[in-house]
Amino acid sequence: MVNVVITGSSKGIGKGYAREFLRRGHNVLVTGRSQDGIDQAVEDIQKDAKEGARAAGQICDVSDIDSLQATWDKAIAEFGSIDIWINNAGRARTGVTLLELTPDEINEMIDSNVIGTMKASQVALKGMKAQGHGFIYNTLGAGADGRVLPGMIGYGTTKRAVNYFSTSLMNETKGTDIKVGTISPGTNITEGMIREVKSLPPEQRDKMIKPLNFLGDHVSTTTPWIVDQILANTETGKNIKWMTTGKLLGRAVTGLFKKRDVFGAYDLA
């Protein structure tokens, strides 16, 4: 049994990770900004837990170092140690140009994606050094590899920064009992994405949905595989990548015969 902390796990892909760890018999600390949201998430995923595994919850603002330290302390109080810390919390505003981004949206993405990842990693690293072991995973995304993609000028910039930071942290921890990895979860259809799609005018919505139907996956599809990869990994520097070249080619071929519709189960009206 391992003990896991996942930032931003009261909903979306983070909640999916938490559910899958519980299903495999591991303990999870669920975090988010709303106590009601955390309580509901814990209740939901605990139903799927393997006997003996349990979830606990903690409010956490990843841009606040004291809040992050309180999250570490809560996990230690609940489980005794932390084996895996996943920096999943993030903000995304995509499909827009720089002039369309608001100052608040820019600040939110930087605070959560970059500053939050750095501060959370600092807290986790300090605690793991004290306990003598641990694995930190940071979340990558579109733009992390340096490719310039339309509509990703804000989000992609933050993920490029997270990639640089993660590589630097791997170098700093090399040869120690603290290991660092990254997760590239692909494009997941989450509550936040559904809200973003619904908010768009019909013409923009159709333009956004087309690539998402090719690239997108449901959380229930991606998270079991990703969690299995995390649990199997023993190496530092590994990037657990969902959307591989092989998957892309497979979808391109399959798409010649059958159209994917990842939004079919949702009411976008």
NORVEN-V938666 format. One record per residue. N is the residue number from 1. RES is the residue in one letter. SS is DSSP state (2 for helix, 1 for strand, 0 for the rest). PHI is phi in radians with two decimals (none if undefined). PSI is psi as a letter, one per 30 degrees, with the letter a starting at -180 (999 if undefined). Layout:
BEGIN
n | res | ss | phi | psi
N | RES | SS | PHI | PSI
N | RES | SS | PHI | PSI
END
This chain:
BEGIN
n | res | ss | phi | psi
1 | M | 0 | none | k
2 | V | 0 | -2.03 | l
3 | N | 1 | -1.94 | k
4 | V | 1 | -2.22 | k
5 | V | 1 | -1.95 | k
6 | I | 1 | -2.23 | j
7 | T | 0 | -1.32 | k
8 | G | 0 | 1.07 | h
9 | S | 0 | -2.05 | g
10 | S | 0 | -1.47 | f
11 | K | 0 | -2.80 | l
12 | G | 2 | 1.09 | b
13 | I | 2 | -1.19 | e
14 | G | 2 | -1.07 | e
15 | K | 2 | -1.13 | e
16 | G | 2 | -1.09 | e
17 | Y | 2 | -1.01 | e
18 | A | 2 | -1.01 | e
19 | R | 2 | -1.05 | e
20 | E | 2 | -1.22 | e
21 | F | 2 | -1.09 | e
22 | L | 2 | -1.10 | e
23 | R | 2 | -1.06 | f
24 | R | 0 | -1.67 | g
25 | G | 0 | 1.60 | g
26 | H | 0 | -1.99 | l
27 | N | 1 | -1.48 | k
28 | V | 1 | -2.41 | k
29 | L | 1 | -1.74 | j
30 | V | 1 | -1.57 | k
31 | T | 1 | -2.25 | l
32 | G | 1 | -3.07 | a
33 | R | 0 | -1.72 | f
34 | S | 0 | -2.01 | k
35 | Q | 2 | -1.10 | e
36 | D | 2 | -1.08 | e
37 | G | 2 | -1.12 | e
38 | I | 2 | -1.14 | e
39 | D | 2 | -1.04 | e
40 | Q | 2 | -1.15 | e
41 | A | 2 | -1.12 | e
42 | V | 2 | -1.04 | e
43 | E | 2 | -1.09 | e
44 | D | 2 | -1.10 | e
45 | I | 2 | -1.41 | f
46 | Q | 2 | -1.08 | f
47 | K | 0 | -1.08 | f
48 | D | 0 | -1.69 | g
49 | A | 0 | -1.23 | k
50 | K | 0 | -1.18 | k
51 | E | 0 | -0.93 | k
52 | G | 0 | 1.71 | f
53 | A | 0 | -1.56 | k
54 | R | 0 | -2.55 | l
55 | A | 1 | -1.96 | k
56 | A | 1 | -2.24 | l
57 | G | 1 | -2.31 | l
58 | Q | 1 | -2.73 | k
59 | I | 1 | -1.17 | k
60 | C | 0 | -2.59 | k
61 | D | 0 | -1.85 | j
62 | V | 0 | -1.22 | f
63 | S | 0 | -1.48 | f
64 | D | 0 | -1.97 | j
65 | I | 2 | -1.10 | e
66 | D | 2 | -1.19 | e
67 | S | 2 | -1.14 | e
68 | L | 2 | -1.16 | e
69 | Q | 2 | -1.13 | e
70 | A | 2 | -1.11 | e
71 | T | 2 | -1.18 | e
72 | W | 2 | -1.04 | e
73 | D | 2 | -1.06 | e
74 | K | 2 | -1.10 | e
75 | A | 2 | -1.12 | e
76 | I | 2 | -1.13 | e
77 | A | 2 | -1.11 | e
78 | E | 2 | -1.37 | e
79 | F | 2 | -2.05 | f
80 | G | 0 | 1.66 | e
81 | S | 0 | -2.77 | l
82 | I | 0 | -2.19 | j
83 | D | 0 | -1.59 | e
84 | I | 1 | -2.36 | k
85 | W | 1 | -2.10 | k
86 | I | 1 | -1.94 | j
87 | N | 1 | -1.49 | j
88 | N | 0 | -1.88 | f
89 | A | 0 | -0.99 | k
90 | G | 0 | -2.95 | l
91 | R | 0 | -2.21 | k
92 | A | 0 | -2.39 | k
93 | R | 0 | -2.26 | j
94 | T | 0 | -2.09 | l
95 | G | 0 | 1.29 | g
96 | V | 1 | -2.34 | l
97 | T | 0 | -1.55 | l
98 | L | 2 | -1.04 | e
99 | L | 2 | -1.20 | f
100 | E | 2 | -1.53 | f
101 | L | 0 | -1.31 | k
102 | T | 0 | -1.51 | l
103 | P | 2 | -0.98 | e
104 | D | 2 | -1.13 | e
105 | E | 2 | -1.14 | e
106 | I | 2 | -1.08 | e
107 | N | 2 | -1.07 | e
108 | E | 2 | -1.09 | e
109 | M | 2 | -1.19 | e
110 | I | 2 | -1.18 | e
111 | D | 2 | -1.07 | e
112 | S | 2 | -1.44 | e
113 | N | 2 | -1.30 | e
114 | V | 2 | -1.72 | d
115 | I | 2 | -1.08 | e
116 | G | 2 | -1.07 | e
117 | T | 2 | -1.12 | e
118 | M | 2 | -1.17 | e
119 | K | 2 | -1.17 | e
120 | A | 2 | -1.12 | e
121 | S | 2 | -1.13 | e
122 | Q | 2 | -1.11 | e
123 | V | 2 | -1.11 | e
124 | A | 2 | -1.12 | e
125 | L | 2 | -1.08 | e
126 | K | 2 | -1.04 | e
127 | G | 2 | -1.17 | e
128 | M | 2 | -1.23 | e
129 | K | 2 | -1.10 | e
130 | A | 2 | -1.17 | e
131 | Q | 2 | -1.55 | f
132 | G | 0 | 1.64 | g
133 | H | 0 | -2.94 | l
134 | G | 1 | 2.62 | l
135 | F | 1 | -2.27 | k
136 | I | 1 | -1.91 | k
137 | Y | 1 | -2.07 | k
138 | N | 1 | -1.90 | k
139 | T | 1 | -1.68 | k
140 | L | 0 | -1.63 | a
141 | G | 0 | -3.06 | a
142 | A | 0 | -0.97 | k
143 | G | 0 | 1.72 | f
144 | A | 0 | -1.09 | e
145 | D | 0 | -1.54 | g
146 | G | 0 | 1.66 | f
147 | R | 0 | -1.18 | k
148 | V | 0 | -1.61 | j
149 | L | 0 | -2.06 | k
150 | P | 0 | -1.10 | k
151 | G | 0 | 1.36 | g
152 | M | 1 | -2.07 | g
153 | I | 2 | -1.05 | e
154 | G | 2 | -1.44 | e
155 | Y | 2 | -1.05 | e
156 | G | 2 | -1.07 | e
157 | T | 2 | -1.09 | e
158 | T | 2 | -1.18 | e
159 | K | 2 | -1.30 | f
160 | R | 2 | -1.10 | e
161 | A | 2 | -1.13 | e
162 | V | 2 | -1.11 | e
163 | N | 2 | -1.12 | e
164 | Y | 2 | -1.06 | e
165 | F | 2 | -1.05 | e
166 | S | 2 | -1.10 | e
167 | T | 2 | -1.10 | e
168 | S | 2 | -1.11 | e
169 | L | 2 | -1.17 | e
170 | M | 2 | -1.05 | e
171 | N | 2 | -1.17 | e
172 | E | 2 | -1.16 | e
173 | T | 2 | -1.74 | g
174 | K | 0 | -1.02 | k
175 | G | 0 | 1.47 | g
176 | T | 0 | -1.85 | l
177 | D | 0 | -1.52 | g
178 | I | 1 | -1.76 | k
179 | K | 1 | -1.98 | k
180 | V | 1 | -2.25 | k
181 | G | 1 | -2.43 | l
182 | T | 1 | -2.27 | l
183 | I | 1 | -2.17 | k
184 | S | 1 | -1.97 | j
185 | P | 0 | -1.42 | g
186 | G | 0 | 1.35 | a
187 | T | 1 | -1.76 | j
188 | N | 1 | -1.82 | k
189 | I | 1 | -1.45 | j
190 | T | 0 | -1.93 | l
191 | E | 2 | -1.00 | e
192 | G | 2 | -1.10 | e
193 | M | 2 | -1.16 | e
194 | I | 2 | -1.06 | e
195 | R | 2 | -1.09 | e
196 | E | 2 | -1.13 | e
197 | V | 2 | -1.12 | e
198 | K | 2 | -1.10 | e
199 | S | 2 | -1.34 | f
200 | L | 0 | -1.46 | k
201 | P | 0 | -1.07 | l
202 | P | 2 | -0.86 | e
203 | E | 2 | -1.13 | e
204 | Q | 2 | -1.19 | e
205 | R | 2 | -1.07 | e
206 | D | 2 | -1.09 | e
207 | K | 2 | -1.15 | e
208 | M | 2 | -1.33 | e
209 | I | 2 | -1.18 | e
210 | K | 2 | -0.97 | e
211 | P | 2 | -1.20 | f
212 | L | 2 | -1.17 | e
213 | N | 2 | -1.16 | f
214 | F | 2 | -1.49 | e
215 | L | 2 | -1.62 | f
216 | G | 1 | -1.31 | l
217 | D | 1 | -2.46 | l
218 | H | 1 | -1.45 | k
219 | V | 2 | -0.98 | e
220 | S | 2 | -1.16 | f
221 | T | 2 | -1.56 | e
222 | T | 2 | -1.40 | e
223 | T | 2 | -1.18 | e
224 | P | 2 | -1.04 | e
225 | W | 2 | -1.15 | e
226 | I | 2 | -1.09 | e
227 | V | 2 | -1.11 | e
228 | D | 2 | -1.06 | e
229 | Q | 2 | -1.17 | e
230 | I | 2 | -1.07 | e
231 | L | 2 | -1.19 | f
232 | A | 2 | -1.45 | f
233 | N | 0 | -1.33 | k
234 | T | 0 | -2.17 | g
235 | E | 0 | -1.88 | k
236 | T | 0 | -1.41 | l
237 | G | 0 | 1.53 | g
238 | K | 0 | -1.39 | k
239 | N | 1 | -1.82 | j
240 | I | 1 | -1.47 | j
241 | K | 1 | -1.98 | j
242 | W | 0 | -1.31 | e
243 | M | 0 | -1.56 | j
244 | T | 0 | -1.57 | l
245 | T | 2 | -1.04 | e
246 | G | 2 | -1.07 | e
247 | K | 2 | -1.13 | e
248 | L | 2 | -1.08 | e
249 | L | 2 | -1.13 | e
250 | G | 2 | -1.08 | e
251 | R | 2 | -1.20 | e
252 | A | 2 | -1.08 | e
253 | V | 2 | -1.20 | e
254 | T | 2 | -1.07 | e
255 | G | 0 | -1.11 | f
256 | L | 0 | -1.21 | f
257 | F | 0 | -1.99 | f
258 | K | 0 | -2.54 | k
259 | K | 0 | -1.44 | k
260 | R | 0 | -1.43 | k
261 | D | 0 | -2.44 | i
262 | V | 0 | -1.34 | f
263 | F | 0 | -1.76 | g
264 | G | 0 | -1.01 | e
265 | A | 0 | -1.49 | f
266 | Y | 0 | -2.02 | k
267 | D | 0 | -1.58 | j
268 | L | 0 | -1.65 | g
269 | A | 0 | -1.20 | 999
END
